[in-house]
Amino acid sequence: DGFTGEMDIRSQSDGTVRLLTLVPAVYDSMSQGKTVIIDEIDHSIHPCLIKNLVEYFAKEQTNGQLIFTTHETCLLDQHFMRSDEIWFAEKNEGATQLYSLNDFKPHHSISIRNGYIEGRYGAIPFIGDLV
């Protein structure tokens, strides 16, 4: 019925607080042409919100750059990210190798997400024998 009230930051969810801390950095990057680096951008934030944030950044006119790590597969989408913008990290005997999705020359019509989950591009965790 039109009620408004105040909630302090401690009353907010982890995802809301995280999103509120990311927005100024992303805005600054877009408006000032800066690079912002975010480790695990999806931490505590709903996948739809992260996808919308990344898609907005990708589609807007900006000189800024957003570099992030994630385990969120919904971001593996060629509709708003080019294949040269998607990189994978593969651990091998304590070392991490980085390589671009572009190395695989994927056709624009295939699902990168499905290919990744099927192991087509590597960079998937190997747990080994647990027994």
Sequence and secondary structure as in RCSB ss.txt:
>XXXX:A:sequence
DGFTGEMDIRSQSDGTVRLLTLVPAVYDSMSQGKTVIIDEIDHSIHPCLIKNLVEYFAKEQTNGQLIFTTHETCL
LDQHFMRSDEIWFAEKNEGATQLYSLNDFKPHHSISIRNGYIEGRYGAIPFIGDLV
>XXXX:A:secstr
        GGGS HHHHHHHHHHHHHHHHHHHT EEEETTTTTTS HHHHHHHHHHHHHS  S EEEE    GGG
  TTTS GGG EEEEEETTEEEEEEGGGG   TTS HHHHHHTTTT          
